[in-house]
Amino acid sequence: MNRDEPSVRARLLDAALWFVQEVARLPEVQSIALIGSIVTDRPSPKDVDVLVYIRNDCDLTALATLGRRLKGRLQGQSLGADVFLADEDGHYLGRTCSWKECRPGIRVSCDALHCGRRPYLHDDLATVRLDDALVAAPPVELWPVIKRRVKLPGDVERFLARLGEPNDYGVQPTPGVRRIGRPVRRALSAAGDQATCIKEAVRAVSDQKDSSSART
């Protein structure tokens, strides 16, 4: 790689910054978190993973469109992205659909459990499923407030500083405790040590995705 070219991590975080800025404008979005290997010290992650919490009655069309644009920004660089979804009660739903057109029966090869039943929801729960503890308390929340739950790499901290710059979508860098869906304390009490649990859940997501890629 040319010394002047951005690193893999920098390119992934730049794309994530754009995505957060756009998604935060959607009224059906309640909060946004960053998960996956990008929040570890892995030098060259293959993708960036974002967890978006949505209202139960959310129309996924606009969110899925932004998800496809996020992937499009990275595909030309041999990188990827996943947009994971959870509802306002903290239940994991699946991922956004990668196809421009989504309705029942349009694709026989789709591995979603209920392809097209809810437009643009790819509920491939047999392939990838986020741990309940990870959904309840992700490593770092990005919007509407910034909240860290693990020690983050320096480039992710700089990414958070950029989120905290003046903007019109309301990110507030604050250490204040905020709940997402089901009470976080209840989930963490069942899960054990918070930081260890989160790290193990992040690793599990990467393992599931690596296993899925190997099968395709």
C-alpha positions in Angstrom: 0.0 0.0 0.0 1.2 3.5 -0.8 2.3 5.3 2.4 0.0 8.2 1.5 -3.1 6.0 1.1 -5.5 5.7 4.0 -5.3 2.5 6.0 -8.0 -0.2 5.8 -9.3 0.9 9.2 -9.3 4.6 8.2 -11.4 3.8 5.1 -13.8 1.7 7.1 -14.2 4.4 9.7 -14.7 7.2 7.1 -17.5 5.2 5.5 -19.0 4.6 8.9 -18.9 8.3 9.7 -20.8 9.1 6.5 -23.4 6.4 7.3 -24.0 7.6 10.9 -24.5 11.2 9.7 -27.1 10.1 7.1 -28.9 7.5 9.2 -29.2 9.8 12.2 -31.5 12.0 10.1 -34.1 9.2 9.8 -37.0 9.8 12.2 -37.5 6.0 12.7 -34.0 5.5 14.0 -33.6 5.5 17.8 -29.9 4.9 18.2 -26.7 3.8 16.5 -23.8 1.7 17.7 -20.5 0.4 16.4 -19.7 -3.3 16.8 -17.4 -5.9 15.3 -13.7 -6.1 14.7 -13.3 -2.4 14.0 -13.7 -1.7 17.8 -10.8 -4.1 18.5 -7.1 -3.6 17.6 -7.4 -5.9 14.5 -5.1 -4.2 11.9 -7.1 -4.9 8.8 -10.8 -5.7 9.4 -12.7 -7.0 6.3 -15.7 -4.8 7.0 -17.4 -2.4 9.4 -20.4 -3.4 11.4 -23.1 -1.0 12.6 -26.0 -1.8 14.8 -29.1 0.4 14.3 -32.0 0.4 16.8 -35.3 1.2 15.1 -38.9 1.8 16.1 -41.1 -1.2 15.9 -43.2 0.3 13.1 -40.1 1.4 11.1 -40.3 1.3 7.3 -36.9 -0.1 6.3 -36.8 1.3 2.8 -34.6 4.4 3.4 -32.4 2.6 5.9 -31.7 -0.2 3.5 -31.0 2.2 0.8 -28.3 3.9 2.9 -27.0 0.4 3.8 -26.5 -0.4 0.1 -24.8 2.9 -0.4 -22.5 2.2 2.5 -21.5 -1.2 1.0 -21.1 0.4 -2.4 -18.6 2.9 -1.0 -16.5 0.0 0.2 -16.9 -2.7 -2.3 -14.6 -1.1 -4.8 -11.9 -1.2 -2.1 -12.5 -4.9 -1.5 -14.1 -4.1 1.8 -17.6 -4.6 3.2 -20.2 -3.5 5.7 -23.1 -4.9 7.6 -26.1 -3.0 9.0 -27.5 -5.0 11.9 -31.0 -4.2 13.3 -32.7 -4.3 16.7 -36.1 -3.1 17.7 -37.0 -0.5 20.4 -37.3 -3.4 22.9 -33.8 -4.6 22.3 -34.7 -7.7 20.2 -32.3 -8.6 17.4 -34.0 -8.6 14.1 -31.4 -9.3 11.4 -29.7 -7.2 8.8 -30.8 -4.8 6.1 -31.5 -6.4 2.7 -28.7 -5.8 0.2 -31.1 -6.0 -2.8 -32.7 -2.9 -4.4 -36.0 -4.8 -4.8 -37.3 -6.9 -1.9 -40.5 -8.8 -1.8 -41.7 -12.4 -1.1 -40.6 -15.0 -3.7 -38.4 -12.8 -5.8 -35.2 -14.7 -4.9 -35.2 -18.4 -4.3 -31.6 -18.2 -3.1 -32.3 -15.7 -0.3 -31.3 -17.2 3.1 -33.7 -15.0 5.1 -36.1 -16.9 7.2 -39.0 -14.8 6.0 -37.8 -13.3 2.8 -39.8 -10.2 1.9 -42.4 -10.5 4.6 -41.1 -7.3 6.1 -39.6 -5.4 3.1 -35.8 -5.0 3.4 -35.4 -7.1 6.5 -32.9 -9.9 6.0 -33.6 -12.1 9.0 -30.9 -14.7 8.3 -30.9 -15.7 11.9 -29.6 -19.2 11.1 -26.5 -17.6 9.6 -25.7 -14.7 11.8 -27.3 -13.8 15.1 -26.0 -11.2 17.6 -25.7 -12.1 21.2 -28.4 -10.6 23.4 -25.8 -9.0 25.7 -24.1 -7.4 22.7 -27.4 -5.9 21.6 -28.2 -4.7 25.1 -24.8 -3.1 25.6 -22.8 -2.6 22.5 -19.1 -1.7 22.8 -19.7 1.9 21.8 -22.8 3.9 21.1 -22.5 6.6 18.5 -25.8 8.4 18.5 -27.8 10.2 19.9 -25.1 10.1 22.7 -21.6 8.7 22.6 -21.0 6.0 25.3 -18.0 3.8 25.6 -18.2 0.4 27.3 -14.7 -1.0 26.4 -11.3 0.5 25.8 -11.2 1.6 22.2 -8.3 1.8 19.6 -6.9 5.3 19.0 -8.4 5.6 15.5 -11.9 4.8 16.9 -11.4 7.5 19.5 -10.5 10.0 16.8 -13.6 8.8 14.9 -15.7 9.6 17.9 -14.1 13.1 18.2 -15.2 13.7 14.6 -18.8 12.6 15.5 -18.7 15.2 18.3 -17.8 18.1 15.9 -20.5 20.7 15.2 -23.3 19.1 13.2 -27.1 19.2 12.8 -27.9 15.6 13.7 -27.5 15.9 17.5 -24.6 13.7 18.6 -23.7 14.6 22.1 -20.3 13.3 23.5 -21.4 12.5 27.0 -20.5 9.8 29.5 -24.1 9.7 30.8 -25.8 6.3 31.1 -28.7 5.7 28.6 -30.8 2.6 28.1 -31.4 0.9 24.9 -34.5 -1.3 24.8 -34.5 -3.7 27.7 -32.6 -2.4 30.8 -28.9 -2.8 30.2 -28.2 -3.5 33.9 -30.5 -6.6 33.8 -28.8 -8.0 30.7 -25.3 -7.4 32.0 -26.1 -8.9 35.4 -27.1 -12.1 33.6 -24.1 -11.9 31.3 -21.4 -11.5 33.9 -18.4 -9.2 33.5 -19.3 -6.5 31.0 -16.1 -5.9 29.1 -15.3 -9.6 28.8 -18.8 -10.4 27.6 -18.8 -7.6 25.0 -15.4 -8.7 23.6 -16.6 -12.4 23.4 -19.8 -11.3 21.6 -17.8 -9.2 19.1 -15.5 -12.1 18.4 -18.5 -14.4 18.0 -20.0 -12.1 15.3 -16.7 -12.1 13.4 -16.5 -15.9 13.6 -20.1 -16.3 12.4 -19.5 -14.0 9.4 -16.2 -15.7 8.5 -18.0 -19.1 8.6 -20.8 -17.7 6.4 -18.3 -16.3 3.9 -16.5 -19.6 3.7 -19.7 -21.4 2.8 -20.6 -19.0 -0.1 
